[in-house]
Amino acid sequence: MTGQVIVVDDEAAIREAAQQWLELSGFSVQACASAAEALTLIDADFPGVVISDVRMPGTDGLQLLSRIVDCDRDLPVIMITGHGDVPVAVQAMKQGAYDFIEKPFTPDRLLDTVRRALEKRQLVIDNRALRQQFAVRDGIAAQLLGVSRAMVRLRRQVLDLAGTSVNVLIRGETGAGKERVARCLHDFSERADKPFVALNCAAIPEHLFESELFGHESGAFTGAQNKRIGRIEHADGGTLFLDEVESLPLAQQVKLLRVLQEKTLERLGSNRSIRVDLRVISAVKPDLLDEVKAGRFREDLLYRLNVATLQIPPLRERREDIALLFEHFAEDAAQRHGRSLEPLTPAELADLLGQEWPGNVRELINAAERHALGLGGSLEDDVGQSLAQQMEAFEAQCLHSALLRCRGSILKTMELLQLPRRTLNEKMQRHGLQRSSYRPAGSSDED
């Protein structure tokens, strides 16, 4: 077994002997002559254990133990006490020490205690990592709703990319949720505590683009009475989200490319270079390669923006998510408006599942809002789908509702739907429903 060990003792002979024994057994050892020196090496993420003498000049072992417990009470500290110094050992254990060793001690006694302490520390670190994974998974599942295979894949891709700083291009139809995905890339990244700055490139008049993106100095042009910080500079340290980036004027594409290459910008009316650190996430509806071929978008900028691509599936391609999303948005709207929510009738549900939703999630939110307000009427006059397609969508929703109600328990779902296991498994596979999507975080796989 290997691991990191910090040895703290003011007596060089004991400190060096302990270090030699531990290193010969494969441990990575840092020896410190004082508590102050050791404290510079310890934080809540330290993956090893600490061995400390009790009696030391200045900050003694018990004081060091107290400081370590304040930092991380689960970090094992092994105390070295003098022969017969039982009261001090008892006090150390009450204070949170993992174990104590009396002088003189043998190498075997030291190594056995260190191995046990490291095993405990590794369990703590593994459990923390699992809890963090569950928290992140549950957090993004609440932001990017859906049980479809496409949404499970999208959430995984977002989390994978959030841990990097690469520029991302998001593709998707109108209303598909491109800004929500961009926001998740930011919120689940190390830049989360820095600004997320969004700019819709199609909403800015061309003559204002340079000032909007890069800022300007006072007097840079007529009407520029005060200095203005541009969107890029404001996003320093964080994320710049450029929605409908295909609308960016060619002149500004050149300047944005320079910022991405040199990581500096100049405000309009200034010759001073300002360093910026930012991640750029862009969103488009059309294929930017077509825009490049048409001469409306620079190829070199496309490659800078498109280090990684995320494709958001349209709502019509993940029909098993429609009812879940509708219920979520309708409940939210009902709560905001102080209304009691009426459940969907079977006809309304079939109507809901049969639509094409050209406006995607944005259109669905609008329909849910109307339903919550009790405006009534059919959700869509023209269903536009065959009976077989509507039946498939309805079956997928029934399976989804049952799995949700049974919290992913196959046995309970079989009983609720009165289906044999093989039939249930086949239907779940056909509709892309995965049991793990419905299981509570941390639950076992047993029904």
Secondary structure, 3 states (H helix, E strand, C coil): CCCEEEEECCCHHHHHHHHHHHHHCCCEEEEECCHHHHHCCCCCCCCCEEEEECCCCCCCHHHHHHHHHHHCCCCCEEEEECCCCHHHHHHHHHHCCCEEEECCCCHHHHHHHHHHHHHHHHHHHHHHHHHHHHHHHHHHHHHCCCCCHHHHHHHHHHHHHHCCCCCEEEECCCCCCHHHHHHHHHHCCCCCCCCEEEEEHHHCCHHHHHHHHHEECCCCCCCCCCCEECHHHHCCCCEEEEECHHHCCHHHHHHHHHHHHHCEECCECCCCCEECCCEEEEEECCCHHHHHHCCCCCHHHHHHHCCEEEECCCHHHCHHHHHHHHHHHHHHHHHHHCCCCCCCCHHHHHHHHHCCCCCHHHHHHHHHHHHHCCCCCCCCCCCCCCHHHHHHHHHHHHHHHHHHHCCCCHHHHHHHHCCCHHHHHHHHHHCCCCHHHCCCCCCCCCC
